[in-house]
Amino acid sequence: MWIFAYGSLIFRPDFSYVERRRAFVHGFARRFWQGSPDHRGVPEAPGRVATLLRVEGALCGGCAYRLDPRDAEATLARLDHRERAGFDRVLLPLADAPDGAPFAEGITYVAAPHNAHFLGPLDEPAIARHVRVSRGPSGPNADYVRELHAALRALDVDDPHVEAIARALDAL
């Protein structure tokens, strides 16, 4: 079983795995449009975290973790709890390169626009202003942006949305 990570699971997986590799999903774009009332914010002031949105022709890069079958059920239970604020499990084909062929199907967690915590679109400078002041049990929202930006760079994954938010955050 594979897990596809496009947000905090890239830099903070908190589960064991037997393999980690760069991976891509087609037809989805990463956006900081999901509210986080439980990790990077609080219920009365949710932070902003990444979700995936279906976008024709889009490509989202991240990493995939192959789980030991003996650990899969327990890992999914922990992830279901971790992603409980609006995220649903989705099974997607994972490619090994932007133009590569699928190597597996992977479970990922997607917060659809109809969920109760969805905050919706803002431009990147406004997102940067929001995350700059947000904080939750998992720490400052700005740290999430900076750690994701660094993790994507380490994977050699280009994401203009994350790049623009990180740049705007640094300019504040």
C-alpha positions in Angstrom: 0.0 0.0 0.0 1.2 3.5 -0.9 0.4 6.9 0.7 0.8 10.0 -1.4 2.0 13.1 0.6 1.6 16.6 -0.8 1.5 18.7 2.5 2.8 18.1 6.0 3.1 14.4 5.5 6.1 15.1 3.3 8.1 16.7 6.1 6.4 15.0 9.1 5.1 11.6 8.3 5.0 10.2 11.9 4.6 6.7 10.7 7.0 3.9 9.6 7.4 3.0 6.0 9.6 0.7 3.9 10.2 3.1 1.0 9.9 6.8 0.2 10.1 8.2 -3.3 9.1 11.3 -5.3 5.7 11.0 -6.9 3.2 13.0 -8.9 -0.5 13.0 -9.4 -2.1 14.4 -12.6 -5.3 16.5 -12.7 -4.8 18.0 -9.2 -3.3 21.3 -7.9 -2.1 22.0 -4.4 -3.9 25.0 -2.8 -3.8 26.5 0.7 -7.5 26.8 0.8 -8.3 24.4 3.6 -8.9 25.6 7.2 -7.0 23.9 10.0 -8.9 24.2 13.3 -6.9 21.5 15.0 -3.2 21.6 13.8 -2.1 25.0 12.4 -4.9 27.0 13.9 -7.7 26.7 16.5 -11.5 26.5 15.9 -12.1 30.2 16.4 -9.1 31.1 14.2 -8.2 28.3 11.8 -4.9 28.3 10.0 -4.6 27.4 6.3 -3.2 24.1 5.0 -2.9 22.5 1.7 -5.5 20.4 -0.1 -5.8 19.1 -3.6 -8.3 20.5 -6.1 -9.2 18.9 -9.4 -7.8 21.0 -12.1 -7.7 19.9 -15.8 -4.1 19.5 -16.9 -2.6 20.3 -13.5 0.2 18.3 -11.9 1.0 18.0 -8.2 4.4 16.7 -7.0 5.1 15.3 -3.6 6.3 12.0 -2.3 4.9 8.5 -1.8 5.5 6.1 1.1 5.2 2.4 0.7 3.8 0.8 3.9 4.6 -2.6 5.3 1.4 -4.5 4.9 1.6 -5.4 8.6 1.5 -1.7 9.6 -1.0 -0.5 7.0 -4.3 -0.8 9.0 -2.8 1.0 12.1 -1.2 3.7 9.9 -4.4 4.4 8.1 -6.3 4.7 11.5 -3.7 7.2 12.7 -3.9 9.2 9.4 -7.7 9.1 9.5 -7.5 10.7 13.0 -4.8 13.2 11.9 -6.8 14.3 8.8 -10.2 14.3 10.5 -11.0 18.0 10.0 -12.5 17.8 6.5 -10.2 15.4 4.7 -11.4 12.2 2.9 -9.4 9.3 1.6 -8.9 9.2 -2.1 -7.1 6.6 -4.2 -5.0 8.1 -7.1 -2.6 6.8 -9.7 1.0 7.8 -8.8 3.6 8.7 -11.4 7.3 8.6 -10.9 8.0 11.8 -12.9 5.9 14.7 -14.3 5.7 12.8 -17.7 6.2 9.4 -16.2 3.9 6.3 -16.2 2.0 5.3 -13.1 3.9 3.0 -10.8 1.2 2.4 -8.2 -2.1 3.7 -6.8 -1.8 5.6 -3.5 -4.1 6.8 -0.8 -4.1 10.5 -0.1 -6.3 12.8 1.9 -8.2 15.5 0.1 -10.4 18.3 1.6 -13.2 18.9 -0.9 -14.7 22.4 -1.2 -18.0 21.2 0.4 -16.4 20.3 3.8 -17.1 22.5 6.8 -13.5 23.7 7.2 -12.9 24.8 3.6 -11.9 28.5 3.5 -11.7 28.9 -0.2 -9.5 30.9 -2.5 -7.3 33.9 -1.7 -4.4 35.3 -3.5 -1.0 34.2 -2.3 -0.1 37.5 -0.5 -3.4 37.3 1.5 -2.7 33.6 2.3 0.8 34.7 3.6 -0.8 37.4 5.8 -3.2 34.8 7.2 -0.6 32.1 7.9 1.7 34.6 9.5 -0.6 35.2 12.4 -2.1 31.7 12.7 -1.0 29.2 15.3 -2.3 25.8 16.6 -1.3 22.7 18.6 1.1 21.7 15.8 2.9 25.1 15.8 2.9 28.3 13.8 1.1 28.1 10.4 4.1 30.0 8.9 6.3 27.0 9.8 4.1 24.7 7.8 4.5 26.9 4.7 8.2 27.2 5.1 8.8 23.5 5.8 6.6 22.4 2.9 8.5 24.9 0.6 11.8 23.5 1.7 10.6 19.9 1.4 9.4 20.5 -2.1 12.7 22.1 -3.1 14.5 19.0 -1.7 12.3 16.8 -3.8 13.0 19.0 -6.9 9.2 19.7 -7.2 8.2 23.1 -8.5 5.0 24.5 -7.2 4.4 28.2 -8.1 1.5 28.5 -5.5 3.7 27.4 -2.6 6.6 29.4 -3.9 4.6 32.6 -4.1 3.2 32.2 -0.6 6.7 31.5 0.9 8.1 34.6 -1.0 5.2 36.8 0.3 5.6 35.4 3.8 9.4 36.3 3.8 8.5 39.8 2.6 6.2 40.5 5.5 
